[in-house]
Amino acid sequence: MQDQHLTRGAIHPSYVTIAKRLGLTGKDDAEFCQALIKRIDTLIAKVGNPKSFSDFGISEAEYMGKLDYFAQLAAPAMATKLAPRIPTIEETKELLEAAYYSY
């Protein structure tokens, strides 16, 4: 069964390459991506960063009320343009929503 983190477009050759360069293992691309996600989760826990915007104490109503605005801000951002695949505004909103709940 695929992990909830692996959604449409999540298995990208760049992520597989990163996982391999970090010495992670897997029998297929999905497992390499899953191993990379686990490594990132471990790093986040190790440095003590919150895993979601809700963990920062941001109100759900306030955050969700600004989702369209945040998605519009993200579209022209350099990081978005350098991503392996540029998401649509709707996909950006889905990512931002997931970032609030940490899934």
N, C-alpha and C positions, 0 to 999 in steps of 0.2 A: 504494500500500500504506500502511495506517495505521501510525503509529509505535507501538511497544510501550507508550508512556505513555498512549495513548488507549484506555482500557478502557471497559467499560459504565458509562454515566453521566458520563463525563469531558467530553463535549461539552455544556456547559451555557451558556445564554444569558448568564449573568453573566461567564463566562470570555471569551466572544466580545466582550462590551462592554468589558472591561478591555483586551483586545488592541487593539481599535479605538481606544480612548482613548490608548493608548501609541503609536499611529501605526503599528502592525504591519499587515501586509497578508496577504491570503488570498482565494482565490476562493470558499471556502465555510466553514462553521463549523468543520469539522475542521482546515482549514489555519490559520484564526485561532488555534485552540487550540494547534496544533502550534507556531506562531510564538511564542505566549506561553510555552510550555514551553521553547523554545530561549532566549528572553530570560531566563527564570528560571535556566536552567542556566548561562548566561553570567554572570549576577550572582553566582551561587554560586561559580563559578570565580574571578571577579574579586576577591571578598572573601576567598577562600581557605578557605571552609567545606567540611568533608567533605560528600560527597553521600549518604552512607548511614551507618547505625549501624555497619556492619562497618568502615567507614573510621575510626571512632573507636577501633577495636581491641576492641570488645565481642565476647566469645565467642559464636559462633553457638549453641552448646548452651545457654548461660545465657539468651540472648535468647529463643530459641524456647521454652524451658522456662517463660518468663513471659508468653508471648503472650496467653493467656487473661486473665491478670491485667491486662495493659496494655489490652486491649480493654474490659474491664469499667470500668477507670478512665476511659477516653476517652468512654464513653457519656454520662455526665452533664456533661462539660466544656462550658463556655460556647462555645468555638470549634466544637465539634461541633454544638451547637444552632443556631449562626449559619451553618452551611454551607448551600450552595444546596440540598443534599439530605442528610438525616440518614441515615448508613449503618447497616445492621444490625450486630449484633455480629460476624457472620461476615464481612461486608464490611470491618469495621474490622480484623479479624484479617488479611485479605488485604492491606489497605493497610499495616499494620504489618510484615507479612512483606516486602512490596515495599520498604518503607523500609529494611529491613536490607540488602537486596541492591542497592538503587539502581536499580530498574526499575519 
